[in-house]
């Protein structure tokens, strides 16, 4: 895992680079404050939790919440030194399936799941 290269990648991403759909905006708006332990864990890997590569939302529920069955993030380097973990009921794991990244350098995709947030959009 290359923390420096991963951090540089997220620093150069702007909000214009992120998905602007209501589901992703809802996620981006709340994820850091709702899951600070996960945010800190990812930050130690160089990942900005507010800049997901992909999210997997379900439909908003009648109780005013929405579940994301995954949120995926790009990490530079090889995944051989990455260990799956669970923090406060949220899994952090290497993603088996994800959209194409079209990136030339060594990288992998991780995902966090499940995530439950208020539906504020």
VEXLO-837994 format. One record per residue: residue number from 1; x, y, z of N, C-alpha, C in turn. Coordinates in nm, 4 decimals, always signed. Example, Ala and Ser with C-alpha at 12.3 -4.5 7.8 and 13.67 -1.06 7.14 Angstrom:
BEGIN
PT/1/+1.3190/-0.5690/+0.7800/+1.2300/-0.4500/+0.7800/+1.3200/-0.3300/+0.7800;
PT/2/+1.2850/-0.2250/+0.7080/+1.3670/-0.1060/+0.7140/+1.2900/+0.0030/+0.7870;
***
This chain:
BEGIN
PT/1/+0.0853/-0.1168/+0.0000/+0.0000/+0.0000/+0.0000/+0.0903/+0.1236/+0.0000;
PT/2/+0.0547/+0.2203/-0.0849/+0.1336/+0.3427/-0.0943/+0.0502/+0.4594/-0.0397;
PT/3/+0.0674/+0.4892/+0.0877/-0.0119/+0.5920/+0.1560/+0.0133/+0.7300/+0.0961;
PT/4/+0.1382/+0.7625/+0.0658/+0.1714/+0.8946/+0.0110/+0.1028/+0.9154/-0.1238;
PT/5/+0.1143/+0.8191/-0.2125/+0.0531/+0.8294/-0.3459/-0.0995/+0.8336/-0.3341;
PT/6/-0.1551/+0.7564/-0.2432/-0.3005/+0.7563/-0.2222/-0.3456/+0.8928/-0.1726;
PT/7/-0.2762/+0.9491/-0.0760/-0.3105/+1.0813/-0.0233/-0.3035/+1.1873/-0.1341;
PT/8/-0.2005/+1.1815/-0.2170/-0.1863/+1.2762/-0.3279/-0.3033/+1.2641/-0.4245;
PT/9/-0.3458/+1.1419/-0.4502/-0.4598/+1.1191/-0.5401/-0.5855/+1.1885/-0.4868;
PT/10/-0.6138/+1.1693/-0.3587/-0.7351/+1.2288/-0.3008/-0.7242/+1.3808/-0.2879;
PT/11/-0.6046/+1.4316/-0.2656/-0.5870/+1.5764/-0.2566/-0.6153/+1.6455/-0.3896;
PT/12/-0.5868/+1.5802/-0.5005/-0.6098/+1.6415/-0.6309/-0.7541/+1.6263/-0.6792;
PT/13/-0.8333/+1.5413/-0.6157/-0.9741/+1.5265/-0.6530/-1.0533/+1.6466/-0.6024;
PT/14/-1.1358/+1.7019/-0.6882/-1.2230/+1.8115/-0.6450/-1.3670/+1.7605/-0.6399;
PT/15/-1.4550/+1.8403/-0.5859/-1.5960/+1.8002/-0.5795/-1.6543/+1.7820/-0.7195;
PT/16/-1.6001/+1.8517/-0.8177/-1.6459/+1.8352/-0.9557/-1.6130/+1.6971/-1.0109;
PT/17/-1.5131/+1.6304/-0.9534/-1.4735/+1.4974/-0.9978/-1.5644/+1.3879/-0.9415;
PT/18/-1.6454/+1.4223/-0.8431/-1.7297/+1.3241/-0.7752/-1.8680/+1.3183/-0.8374;
PT/19/-1.9340/+1.2072/-0.8183/-2.0713/+1.1919/-0.8658/-2.1604/+1.2966/-0.7975;
PT/20/-2.2501/+1.3563/-0.8738/-2.3373/+1.4614/-0.8213/-2.4812/+1.4145/-0.8001;
PT/21/-2.5057/+1.2843/-0.8092/-2.6424/+1.2358/-0.7870/-2.6812/+1.2563/-0.6402;
PT/22/-2.8092/+1.2551/-0.6115/-2.8582/+1.2788/-0.4756/-2.8053/+1.1748/-0.3771;
PT/23/-2.7926/+1.0507/-0.4196/-2.7436/+0.9453/-0.3311/-2.5991/+0.9728/-0.2878;
PT/24/-2.5151/+1.0084/-0.3838/-2.3747/+1.0359/-0.3511/-2.3604/+1.1650/-0.2721;
PT/25/-2.4354/+1.2677/-0.3069/-2.4285/+1.3926/-0.2314/-2.4718/+1.3697/-0.0870;
PT/26/-2.5757/+1.2885/-0.0656/-2.6204/+1.2544/+0.0695/-2.5079/+1.1851/+0.1465;
PT/27/-2.4420/+1.0914/+0.0806/-2.3313/+1.0179/+0.1417/-2.2169/+1.1127/+0.1781;
PT/28/-2.1733/+1.1921/+0.0819/-2.0596/+1.2817/+0.1007/-2.0868/+1.3816/+0.2130;
PT/29/-2.2087/+1.4300/+0.2195/-2.2464/+1.5306/+0.3195/-2.2361/+1.4772/+0.4633;
PT/30/-2.2628/+1.3486/+0.4840/-2.2755/+1.2965/+0.6203/-2.1704/+1.1956/+0.6664;
PT/31/-2.1001/+1.1336/+0.5737/-2.0185/+1.0177/+0.6097/-1.9106/+1.0485/+0.7138;
PT/32/-1.8437/+1.1595/+0.7019/-1.7348/+1.1906/+0.7943/-1.7844/+1.2083/+0.9377;
PT/33/-1.8910/+1.2840/+0.9545/-1.9417/+1.3087/+1.0896/-2.0173/+1.1883/+1.1461;
PT/34/-2.0750/+1.1051/+1.0600/-2.1507/+0.9886/+1.1062/-2.0618/+0.8694/+1.1393;
PT/35/-1.9472/+0.8613/+1.0736/-1.8556/+0.7480/+1.0932/-1.7119/+0.7985/+1.1138;
PT/36/-1.6874/+0.8741/+1.2215/-1.5535/+0.9325/+1.2400/-1.4429/+0.8286/+1.2600;
PT/37/-1.4723/+0.7160/+1.3220/-1.3711/+0.6128/+1.3410/-1.3266/+0.5544/+1.2070;
PT/38/-1.4229/+0.5300/+1.1187/-1.3916/+0.4786/+0.9850/-1.3153/+0.5851/+0.9057;
PT/39/-1.3584/+0.7113/+0.9177/-1.2908/+0.8208/+0.8477/-1.1438/+0.8286/+0.8897;
PT/40/-1.1167/+0.8185/+1.0184/-0.9788/+0.8226/+1.0685/-0.8981/+0.7020/+1.0199;
PT/41/-0.9606/+0.5857/+1.0224/-0.8928/+0.4643/+0.9756/-0.8518/+0.4791/+0.8292;
PT/42/-0.9457/+0.5259/+0.7460/-0.9152/+0.5436/+0.6042/-0.8114/+0.6527/+0.5823;
PT/43/-0.8190/+0.7589/+0.6604/-0.7237/+0.8681/+0.6469/-0.5807/+0.8203/+0.6724;
PT/44/-0.5643/+0.7259/+0.7632/-0.4319/+0.6679/+0.7888/-0.3784/+0.5909/+0.6688;
PT/45/-0.4687/+0.5531/+0.5776/-0.4300/+0.4867/+0.4532/-0.4144/+0.5885/+0.3398;
PT/46/-0.4453/+0.7150/+0.3678/-0.4389/+0.8188/+0.2661/-0.5710/+0.8448/+0.1970;
PT/47/-0.6764/+0.7754/+0.2383/-0.8072/+0.7831/+0.1734/-0.8939/+0.8899/+0.2388;
PT/48/-0.9562/+0.9744/+0.1560/-1.0517/+1.0748/+0.2028/-1.1917/+1.0144/+0.1946;
PT/49/-1.2536/+0.9899/+0.3085/-1.3834/+0.9231/+0.3137/-1.4927/+1.0013/+0.2399;
PT/50/-1.4734/+1.1313/+0.2219/-1.5722/+1.2144/+0.1541/-1.5560/+1.2151/+0.0023;
PT/51/-1.4684/+1.1284/-0.0504/-1.4461/+1.1219/-0.1947/-1.4540/+0.9776/-0.2438;
PT/52/-1.5736/+0.9170/-0.2365/-1.5867/+0.7776/-0.2778/-1.5693/+0.7598/-0.4280;
PT/53/-1.5151/+0.6473/-0.4655/-1.5035/+0.6079/-0.6056/-1.6395/+0.5606/-0.6567;
PT/54/-1.7117/+0.4885/-0.5718/-1.8429/+0.4333/-0.6075/-1.9204/+0.4082/-0.4791;
PT/55/-2.0518/+0.4255/-0.4848/-2.1372/+0.3892/-0.3712/-2.2468/+0.2953/-0.4196;
PT/56/-2.3012/+0.2196/-0.3278/-2.4092/+0.1256/-0.3579/-2.5286/+0.1516/-0.2680;
PT/57/-2.6076/+0.2553/-0.2995/-2.7219/+0.2876/-0.2132/-2.8439/+0.2015/-0.2447;
PT/58/-2.9194/+0.1738/-0.1411/-3.0525/+0.1177/-0.1592/-3.1492/+0.2357/-0.1623;
PT/59/-3.2757/+0.2099/-0.1801/-3.3745/+0.3175/-0.1785/-3.3915/+0.3711/-0.0366;
PT/60/-3.4170/+0.5009/-0.0215/-3.4433/+0.5558/+0.1121/-3.5590/+0.4825/+0.1787;
PT/61/-3.5462/+0.4632/+0.3079/-3.6472/+0.3900/+0.3832/-3.7516/+0.4862/+0.4398;
PT/62/-3.8648/+0.4336/+0.4781/-3.9729/+0.5159/+0.5322/-3.9351/+0.5844/+0.6636;
PT/63/-3.8359/+0.5285/+0.7345/-3.7947/+0.5873/+0.8621/-3.6982/+0.7047/+0.8454;
PT/64/-3.6717/+0.7449/+0.7197/-3.5862/+0.8597/+0.6949/-3.4378/+0.8275/+0.6843;
PT/65/-3.4033/+0.6998/+0.6718/-3.2637/+0.6583/+0.6583/-3.2432/+0.5897/+0.5242;
PT/66/-3.1183/+0.5778/+0.4872/-3.0806/+0.5067/+0.3650/-2.9598/+0.4191/+0.3969;
PT/67/-2.9602/+0.2983/+0.3425/-2.8459/+0.2092/+0.3611/-2.7655/+0.2039/+0.2320;
PT/68/-2.6339/+0.2146/+0.2502/-2.5401/+0.1959/+0.1400/-2.4770/+0.0592/+0.1630;
PT/69/-2.4979/-0.0320/+0.0690/-2.4451/-0.1667/+0.0886/-2.2942/-0.1711/+0.0694;
PT/70/-2.2393/-0.0647/+0.0097/-2.0948/-0.0476/+0.0033/-2.0617/+0.0953/-0.0386;
PT/71/-1.9418/+0.1361/-0.0067/-1.8797/+0.2562/-0.0617/-1.7362/+0.2163/-0.0922;
PT/72/-1.6913/+0.2470/-0.2133/-1.5606/+0.2011/-0.2577/-1.4628/+0.3173/-0.2733;
PT/73/-1.3345/+0.2844/-0.2516/-1.2266/+0.3826/-0.2565/-1.1039/+0.3223/-0.3234;
PT/74/-1.0307/+0.4048/-0.3955/-0.9077/+0.3620/-0.4622/-0.7902/+0.3802/-0.3669;
PT/75/-0.7023/+0.2805/-0.3655/-0.5801/+0.2848/-0.2849/-0.4640/+0.2483/-0.3779;
PT/76/-0.3593/+0.3288/-0.3787/-0.2414/+0.2998/-0.4604/-0.1544/+0.1946/-0.3943;
PT/77/-0.0841/+0.1187/-0.4785/+0.0062/+0.0157/-0.4319/-0.0554/-0.1224/-0.4466;
PT/78/+0.0037/-0.2178/-0.3793/-0.0433/-0.3569/-0.3805/-0.1224/-0.3843/-0.2528;
PT/79/-0.2190/-0.4737/-0.2631/-0.3042/-0.5020/-0.1468/-0.2464/-0.6092/-0.0548;
PT/80/-0.1243/-0.6559/-0.0820/-0.0684/-0.7640/-0.0003/-0.0428/-0.7247/+0.1446;
PT/81/-0.0331/-0.5948/+0.1745/-0.0149/-0.5535/+0.3143/-0.1424/-0.4931/+0.3737;
PT/82/-0.2551/-0.5167/+0.3075/-0.3843/-0.4695/+0.3578/-0.4549/-0.5855/+0.4280;
PT/83/-0.5096/-0.5592/+0.5455/-0.5838/-0.6606/+0.6195/-0.7275/-0.6158/+0.6377;
PT/84/-0.8193/-0.7045/+0.6073/-0.9610/-0.6767/+0.6317/-0.9815/-0.6494/+0.7799;
PT/85/-1.0703/-0.5563/+0.8109/-1.0989/-0.5261/+0.9509/-1.2455/-0.4887/+0.9652;
PT/86/-1.2934/-0.4879/+1.0875/-1.4288/-0.4428/+1.1191/-1.4181/-0.3446/+1.2347;
PT/87/-1.4763/-0.2254/+1.2145/-1.4748/-0.1211/+1.3161/-1.6183/-0.0769/+1.3415;
PT/88/-1.6633/-0.0917/+1.4649/-1.8013/-0.0534/+1.5013/-1.9048/-0.1095/+1.4047;
PT/89/-1.8870/-0.2337/+1.3654/-1.9842/-0.3008/+1.2788/-1.9714/-0.2696/+1.1310;
PT/90/-1.8702/-0.1926/+1.0926/-1.8472/-0.1606/+0.9515/-1.7244/-0.2371/+0.9041;
PT/91/-1.7424/-0.3143/+0.7976/-1.6330/-0.3907/+0.7391/-1.5517/-0.3034/+0.6446;
PT/92/-1.4212/-0.3221/+0.6469/-1.3296/-0.2579/+0.5531/-1.2551/-0.3720/+0.4857;
PT/93/-1.2748/-0.3862/+0.3543/-1.2248/-0.5035/+0.2837/-1.1845/-0.4657/+0.1415;
PT/94/-1.1081/-0.5522/+0.0764/-1.0769/-0.5337/-0.0655/-1.2022/-0.5672/-0.1447;
PT/95/-1.2369/-0.4826/-0.2400/-1.3554/-0.5036/-0.3235/-1.3257/-0.6092/-0.4291;
PT/96/-1.4124/-0.7064/-0.4390/-1.4000/-0.8094/-0.5421/-1.4446/-0.7555/-0.6782;
PT/97/-1.5504/-0.6753/-0.6778/-1.6059/-0.6175/-0.8001/-1.6132/-0.4669/-0.7867;
PT/98/-1.5802/-0.3976/-0.8936/-1.5880/-0.2518/-0.8957/-1.5801/-0.2056/-1.0401;
PT/99/-1.6232/-0.0813/-1.0669/-1.6094/-0.0284/-1.2024/-1.4617/-0.0182/-1.2413;
PT/100/-1.4365/-0.0119/-1.3697/-1.3001/+0.0035/-1.4190/-1.2418/+0.1352/-1.3698;
PT/101/-1.1165/+0.1319/-1.3307/-1.0494/+0.2517/-1.2828/-0.9690/+0.3217/-1.3920;
PT/102/-0.9333/+0.2510/-1.4970/-0.8526/+0.3062/-1.6062/-0.7224/+0.3686/-1.5557;
PT/103/-0.6666/+0.3130/-1.4508/-0.5432/+0.3657/-1.3925/-0.4275/+0.2742/-1.4310;
PT/104/-0.3158/+0.3342/-1.4636/-0.1999/+0.2570/-1.5101/-0.1120/+0.2069/-1.3949;
PT/105/-0.1053/+0.2828/-1.2871/-0.0203/+0.2445/-1.1742/-0.0869/+0.1376/-1.0877;
PT/106/-0.0046/+0.0642/-1.0118/-0.0563/-0.0404/-0.9237/-0.1533/+0.0214/-0.8223;
PT/107/-0.2678/-0.0405/-0.8096/-0.3699/+0.0079/-0.7165/-0.4694/-0.1049/-0.6901;
PT/108/-0.5541/-0.0821/-0.5918/-0.6643/-0.1737/-0.5640/-0.7797/-0.0914/-0.5102;
PT/109/-0.8947/-0.1547/-0.4990/-1.0151/-0.0854/-0.4520/-1.0598/-0.1516/-0.3229;
PT/110/-1.0850/-0.0682/-0.2225/-1.1399/-0.1196/-0.0970/-1.2852/-0.0751/-0.0870;
PT/111/-1.3581/-0.1414/-0.0001/-1.4957/-0.1013/+0.0239/-1.5262/-0.1092/+0.1725;
PT/112/-1.6161/-0.0194/+0.2124/-1.6664/-0.0210/+0.3496/-1.8145/-0.0541/+0.3422;
PT/113/-1.8616/-0.1325/+0.4396/-2.0021/-0.1739/+0.4375/-2.0415/-0.2379/+0.5693;
PT/114/-2.1675/-0.2334/+0.6059/-2.2742/-0.1484/+0.5532/-2.2665/-0.0097/+0.6174;
PT/115/-2.3240/+0.0861/+0.5512/-2.3299/+0.2242/+0.5992/-2.4772/+0.2652/+0.6030;
PT/116/-2.5187/+0.3241/+0.7125/-2.6583/+0.3702/+0.7269/-2.6557/+0.5180/+0.7646;
PT/117/-2.7195/+0.5996/+0.6809/-2.7203/+0.7439/+0.7004/-2.8623/+0.7987/+0.6943;
PT/118/-2.8814/+0.9164/+0.7482/-3.0090/+0.9861/+0.7315/-3.0236/+1.0233/+0.5856;
PT/119/-3.1463/+1.0221/+0.5384/-3.1728/+1.0670/+0.4010/-3.2130/+1.2135/+0.4110;
PT/120/-3.1206/+1.3032/+0.3738/-3.1456/+1.4461/+0.3896/-3.1646/+1.5178/+0.2561;
PT/121/-3.1557/+1.4475/+0.1479/-3.1631/+1.5144/+0.0173/-3.3063/+1.5483/-0.0146;
***
